[in-house]
Amino acid sequence: MSWCDPVDSDKHSWHRYSRFYERHFATIGAVASILEYGVLRGASIRWLRRMFPQAEIVGVDILPQQPEWPTGPGITYLTADQGDRPGISTMLQTLDRRFDLVIEDGSHLPAHQANCLAETFPWLRAGGLYVLEDLQTSHPQHSLYRTHCAPGTPDSLHLLLLLEHRRALGQSLRRSDVEGISRGGLFTQADVGRLAEMIAEVDVFHRATMPLRCYACGTDDFDFVAMTCRCGADLDIVGPDSMTAVLRRGPAPARSVT
Ligand SMILES: C[S@@+](CC[C@H](N)C(=O)[O-])C[C@H]1O[C@@H](n2cnc3c(N)ncnc32)[C@H](O)[C@@H]1O
């Protein structure tokens, strides 16, 4: 066990994100202000409280506050719909604070991931981290992408892979990149340009190991040859599952468009 393992969340037992987060959280410095989209039963709010006991934590969900959600000093809940981009913008302007850490673990719909990324990233402090969790749902082979996006719609996964690629090759973003990613309507050209300037680092994790426990039956009774759980669940070693991205905000414009 490590300080970063959220034992009662699928972040750890299924997706195995926690060691990846641990490496990044160790680099972030003081954490005074956190925003998380997606509360569910409150497991990740409890996890954040344990890791960052002094931080102000805002949990945002489409649900009103539930009795089982953890409460206490420094924990606030807001009700908002990730599908309502103007509403998210108004919520952030009302909060009017710089976040050290944002975790987006809400509906996982590609359009909602794009809305939250475009609206929330500008509220990160320099050096702060934005976690776009379960990014696999923006993969064109994922069922959520296939049911909610017209084929070929560029989304957050496409944008982040593009930014990482240009960065790895030491290249500037091209005008054609901006036009390509904004075609389809999830991001405007202004969104792409602004995010490209602010995002200094993109680190993508894709699980290539067995989960610790099956999401369906909760056991670790796996068939290692069939790569399934004995209950029949596919352990998703190679498909579009269990991808998360950690994005770091740079101190200054990170790249220019040529
Ligand atoms: C994956 S769960 C969050 C899990 C939690 N972060 C954890 O690790 O324990 C997703 C949450 O997103 C919320 N949600 C679904 N659609 C939403 C929307 N359109 N806007 C805001 N929240 C939404 C759900 O109510 C649910 O609580």
Ligand as a Chemical Component Dictionary entry (heavy atoms), coordinates in Angstrom:
data_LIG
# 
_chem_comp.id                   LIG 
_chem_comp.type                 NON-POLYMER 
_chem_comp.pdbx_formal_charge   0 
_chem_comp.three_letter_code    LIG 
# 
loop_
_chem_comp_atom.comp_id 
_chem_comp_atom.atom_id 
_chem_comp_atom.alt_atom_id 
_chem_comp_atom.type_symbol 
_chem_comp_atom.charge 
_chem_comp_atom.model_Cartn_x 
_chem_comp_atom.model_Cartn_y 
_chem_comp_atom.model_Cartn_z 
_chem_comp_atom.pdbx_ordinal 
LIG C1  C1  C 0  -16.983 7.901  -12.307 1  
LIG S1  S1  S 1  -18.105 8.554  -11.135 2  
LIG C2  C2  C 0  -17.048 9.463  -10.071 3  
LIG C3  C3  C 0  -16.167 8.561  -9.265  4  
LIG C4  C4  C 0  -15.394 9.240  -8.156  5  
LIG N1  N1  N 0  -14.593 10.338 -8.670  6  
LIG C5  C5  C 0  -14.501 8.216  -7.471  7  
LIG O1  O1  O 0  -13.335 8.044  -7.888  8  
LIG O2  O2  O -1 -14.965 7.580  -6.534  9  
LIG C6  C6  C 0  -18.932 9.726  -12.109 10 
LIG C7  C7  C 0  -19.766 10.773 -11.416 11 
LIG O3  O3  O 0  -20.083 11.762 -12.435 12 
LIG C8  C8  C 0  -21.368 12.257 -12.210 13 
LIG N2  N2  N 0  -21.922 12.782 -13.478 14 
LIG C9  C9  C 0  -22.515 12.091 -14.480 15 
LIG N3  N3  N 0  -22.909 12.910 -15.459 16 
LIG C10 C10 C 0  -22.545 14.163 -15.075 17 
LIG C11 C11 C 0  -22.695 15.447 -15.662 18 
LIG N4  N4  N 0  -23.284 15.606 -16.854 19 
LIG N5  N5  N 0  -22.219 16.515 -14.995 20 
LIG C12 C12 C 0  -21.623 16.368 -13.774 21 
LIG N6  N6  N 0  -21.453 15.169 -13.164 22 
LIG C13 C13 C 0  -21.913 14.083 -13.809 23 
LIG C14 C14 C 0  -22.159 11.052 -11.681 24 
LIG O4  O4  O 0  -23.278 11.495 -10.952 25 
LIG C15 C15 C 0  -21.102 10.331 -10.851 26 
LIG O5  O5  O 0  -21.205 10.693 -9.512  27 
# 
loop_
_chem_comp_bond.comp_id 
_chem_comp_bond.atom_id_1 
_chem_comp_bond.atom_id_2 
_chem_comp_bond.value_order 
_chem_comp_bond.pdbx_ordinal 
LIG C1  S1  SING 1  
LIG S1  C2  SING 2  
LIG S1  C6  SING 3  
LIG C2  C3  SING 4  
LIG C3  C4  SING 5  
LIG C4  N1  SING 6  
LIG C4  C5  SING 7  
LIG C5  O1  DOUB 8  
LIG C5  O2  SING 9  
LIG C6  C7  SING 10 
LIG C7  O3  SING 11 
LIG C7  C15 SING 12 
LIG O3  C8  SING 13 
LIG C8  N2  SING 14 
LIG C8  C14 SING 15 
LIG N2  C9  SING 16 
LIG N2  C13 SING 17 
LIG C9  N3  DOUB 18 
LIG N3  C10 SING 19 
LIG C10 C11 SING 20 
LIG C10 C13 DOUB 21 
LIG C11 N4  SING 22 
LIG C11 N5  DOUB 23 
LIG N5  C12 SING 24 
LIG C12 N6  DOUB 25 
LIG N6  C13 SING 26 
LIG C14 O4  SING 27 
LIG C14 C15 SING 28 
LIG C15 O5  SING 29 
# 
